[in-house]
Amino acid sequence: MASGFCSLGLTVTTSLFSSHAITRRVLPILRWRSSSMSLSPLRHSRALSAATTVPISSSFTWDDVIETGRAEYNSSDLTGFFEKINRCNRGSEKLGEFIPFVIEEQIVGYIHKRFTEYLREFHDIFTFSQNGSCPDRVDGYVTLNLMLQKPEDRTRAVADVIKILGDKGIIPGIRNELYPVKPSFNAPVFFSLERAAAPYFGIKGYGVHMNGYVERDGQKLLWIGKRSLSKSTYPGMLDHLVAGGLPHGISCGGNLVKECEEEAGISRAIADRAIAVGAVSYLDIDQYCFKRDVLFCYDLELPEDFVPKNQDGEVESFKLIPVAQVASVIKKTSFFKANCSLVIIDFLFRHGFIRPESSGYLDLYQRLRNRDCS
């Protein structure tokens, strides 16, 4: 959020950042705000209407999914797809409630102003700097104590804080899985952060999502998973055949092979055939959490006789469903975990289920990848 930082309440000291560096790192977020706020209300009004979508619930059955999918798929009506993208890109009007999280003079995240009150108790770890260039703003930025120079020292120090906040219930769902903290995908890792805490610090999160499909009698079908009811997040909802966050210290390809085995019993020999086909991304604000996620997308054509078998207890069951029926379920319900819908919509583009003749085609395509995708 750049020289326009002041108007958003996201300001940084001029001694820390050059104007060029601020512009380069913050303008993508600003553009997200302006682009999401400028959507034509007439054009997308139906996509935003709660009346067009079944409420989010994990109480549905496979019979409900199949019954919904039987409705004829109308490839020209994209409103249900716009709704799913909007669901993953909420809260752009709340950007002013966040301030930058800075490491080594680079913005690595954004923290809600009220959440910073929990961090102020740990003054030996977190430092709060004020901004002198905008006298009407005192928001400043958050950084780590300069004594914490090495990534491993930062990781340990912040982990101690996260444990305390987790024990107090301020950061729920601690998973003991570390995410890398860095300004962009190919940048050096400044330290590692507990996965459950990532949205509270607004750091970039990366994941791998794979569409596993079968071709039968000229028709494409997708293997869909139904998440276990014991999952701490999105229990009982529909998911990809294989998907997972990208932890620190593992490549996208290596993580995909691991997730293929754990989630669907897919051997390395088959998993290695998966094709990297791009990425989708989104920016979502929900109370104190700011998710800035990039999902690397893969396609894997599976043998007709393949049947997935979950190994880690995170998937209740699987179902092989024609792609057109999956598209109808996404458009008409909220059965799918929200970000999975984006990856499947991307699949629909690439496999010809969404065509250029459809009104809003390019708008929908562009909105699958926000300008902060790095």
N, C-alpha and C positions, 0 to 999 in steps of 0.2 A: 504494500500500500504506500506509495511514493511521495512526491512533493505534495500530492493530494492526501498524504497521511494525516495532516492536521485536521482536515475536514472530516476524516473518519475517526479521529481519536486514536489512530495508530501511529504514534510519532516516535522518532528516534533521534538521538543527539547527532548533530552534524559532525562532531569529532569522531564518531564511530563509523559512519558510513559516508561514502561519496554519494553525490546525487545520482551519478550514473549507476552505482551498485544498487541503490534503493529502487530506482526505476526498473532495473532489470529484474529484480526479485519480487517486486510487489505489484507491478502492473497487471500480471496475469490474474491476481485475486481481484483487483479493481475491475478488470474487464468482466470477470465472472459476475460481480455485483451488478454492473450496468447491463450486461446481456440478459441476466435472469430477471432483472426488474423491468426490462423493456419488451418482454414477450407480449404479443398482441392479446389482450384479454378476450377479444371476440373470437380470434382464431383458435385459442386453446381453452376456451371456457369449459367445454365439456370434459376435457382431460383433467381439469381441476375439480370437477364436481364429485362430491362423495357419493352421490346417487348412482354413479355409473360403475362403481366398484364394490364388490363384496368386502365387508370389513375384514381387517387382518385377524385371523384366527387359526389356531393349530388343531381345531376340533374336526376339520374336514377329513374325509376318507378318500381313498383312491377312486371309489365309485363317484364321488362328487367331482373329482378331477376329470374323469372320463366323460361324465355327463356334460360338464361345461364344455369340454373340447369337441363334443359332437356338433355343436353349432357351426354353421358354415363360416369358414374363415374369409373375411373380407379384407383383402390386401390393400384396398384403396383408403380404408379408414384407419388413420394412425393415431387417433386421439388417445386410445388406451395406452399406447406406447409412450406418448408424451407424458402421461400421468406418472408412469413408472420412473421416467427420468427426473421429473419434478420431485418425486418422493425421495430421491437420492441427492437432491440439490436444494435443500431447504435453508432458510435462515440468512440469505445474503444481506437482508436489511439489518442484521444484528452484528455485522462485522465491527462496528464501532465499540462493541463491548469487549473486544479482545485487544491485547497488546503483544508485540513480538517477543519471541523467545530466541535469544541470540547466543551463538557460540562462535568464538574466534571470528568475530565481526561479520558473521553470516546469519541470516534469519533461518532457523531450522523449524520453527513452529509458532503457534499463537495461543496465548493463554487468556482465559476469561478473567476480567478484572476482579470479580468476586472470588474466583478460585485462587487468585494470588494471595488472598488473605490467609489461606492455609499454609502457603509456602513461606510467608514472612516470619513464621515461628522458627524457621530453620535458617537464620541469618548467617550461619557459618558455611552454608552451602549455596543459598540463592542470594543474588545481589539485585537490587532494584535501582535502576538509573532513571533520572528525570530528564526531560527534554527541555533544552534552553532555547530552541529555535522557534517554538510556538508558545508564547507566554500564556495563551488562553487554555493551554492543555498541560496537564501534569501527568499524563499517562505513562510516558517513558517506555521502558522495555525491561525484560527479565533476563538475567544471564546467570552463570555459575561463578562461584568464588574463583578468582584468578589463581588461587593456590592449587586448584584442581586442574592440573595441566595435562595429565595423561588420560587417555580414554578409559583405561581400567579404573583409575581413581574416581573419575566422574561417575562411572557405572556403579561402583560400590556406594558412593556417597548418596546418589539419587535413589538407589535401591533401598537404602535405609529409610529414606523419607517415604517412599511408596509403601513399604511394609507398615509403617506407622499409620499412614492414611488408609491403607487397606484394612488394618485391624479395627480402625474407627468406623469403617463402613463408608468413608468418604469416596474411596475408589473401590467399587465392588468387583467381584469376579476375578481376583488375582489368579493368573494362569501359570506363573513361573516360566514364561516364555519371553525371550528378549527380542525386541525390534531394534534395528539400527537407527540412529539419529544422525541425519545428514541433510543438507539442503536440497540435494537432487540425487537421482538414482546412482549415477556414476561418480558421485563425490566421495571423498574420504569419510569414514565413519568417525564422528566426534565422541560418541559413547553409545551405550545400549540401554534401552528402557523397557521395563515391564510392559507387555502387550496391552494389558487392561488399562494402563495409564496413558497410552499413546494419544487417544482422543482428547484427554484433559490437557495435554501439552501441544496439541495441534500439529504433531509431527507428520511427515509424509509416511503413509503406510502402503506397503506393496503386497500383492498376492498373486497366486496363479489359479486360474479357473479354466477347466477343460470341458468342452462339449464332446461327449462320447456318442457317436452316432453309427447307425447301421443303414446300409442300402439294401432294400428288399423289393424285388419286382418293380424297379424304377422309382420307388418311394423312399424318402429319407425318414428315419425314425430316431428319436433321441432317448438315451437312457437318462431317466430322472430319478433322483434319490429323495426320500422323505426322511428328514432329520429325526434323530431319536428324541423322544419326549424328555429324556434325562439331560439333554444339552442345556447349558446355562444360557445360551443365546439362541433365539429363534427356534425353540423346540417344536418339532412336529411339522415344520414348514418344508416346502419343496426346495430342492437344491440341485446343483450340477451333479453329474456322476462323480467328478473329482474337483475339489477346490480347497485352498488353504492359504493362510497368511504366509508371508515370506520372512522367516526369522533371520537373525543375524548369523552370518557365517555359512550360508548355503546358497548355491546358485538357483536360478529359476528352474533350469532343467533338472538339477538334482532334487529340488524340492518336489517337482511334479512327479518324478519317478517314485519318490518316497510316499507321496499322498496317493498315487495310483494303487500301490500295494496295500496301504493301510485302509483306504476308504472303499476300494472296489475289488481288491484281490487281483489286480492287473499285473502281470509279470513284467519285469524289466524289458524283456524282448519285445513285448507289445507296446509298452509305454514309450519306448524309444522312438516309436513311429509317430508320436504326436507332433503336430506341426504348429510352430509359433505363428500366429496370424495377426498380431497387433496388440493393442491395449485399449481399455476404456478407463475413464476416470471421473471422479465427482468430488464436490465440495459440499459438505453437509454439516450444518450447525444445529445442535439440539441441546438446549440449556448450556451447560458448561463445556460440552464436548464439541470439538471441531474436527471432523474427519476429512482428511485430504488424501484420498486413496487412489491408487493406480492399480488396475487389475490386468495382468498379462494374460492374454487369451490364447488358448490352444484348441485345436481340433484333432480328434483321433477317430479315424474310421475303424470300427471293430468288426471282427468276424461275425457272420450271421448267427452262429451258434453260441456266441459268448454270453455268459450270464454273470453279472457282477456279484461278488460275495464280500460283504463288509467284514473287516478284520479288527477294527478298533472300537466297535460298539457305538459309533457316532451316527450310524445310519440305520433307521428302522427297517426300510425295505426299498426296493427299486421297481421301476416300471418302464417298459419300452413303449413310447408313445409317438405316433406320427408327428412330424414337425409342425404341420399346419394346426394340429390340435393343441400342441404346446403353445403356439402363438395365440390361439384363442383364449387359453387359460390365463396367459400373461395379460392380455388386453382386458379381460372381464373380471378378474379376481385379484386378490392380494395373497394368493396361496404361496407364491414364491418368496424366498428371502430376497429383500429389496434389490441388493446389488447384483444378484444372479440374473434378474430380468435384463439388466443392461448388457451382460455378456451374451445372453440368448438373442436379444434384439440385434446385436452386432452379427451374430451367426445368421439371422434371418436376412440381413442385408447381403452378406457374402454368398449365400446359397439361393438367392433369387426369390425369397418369400416377401420381400419388400422391394417394390419396383419404382423407378424414376417417375412413372406416371402418377404416383400417389401424391396428393397435395401435402406439402410439408416435408417431402423426401429429404432434401438437402439440410433443412433445419434440424430434423431429427438426427441425421447422420452426424452433423457437426456437434450437436449437444451431447453425444456419447463421449466426447473427449473435450474436457474443459481446457482453458489456456494455461492452467497450472500443472499440466501433465508433463512432469519431468523427473 
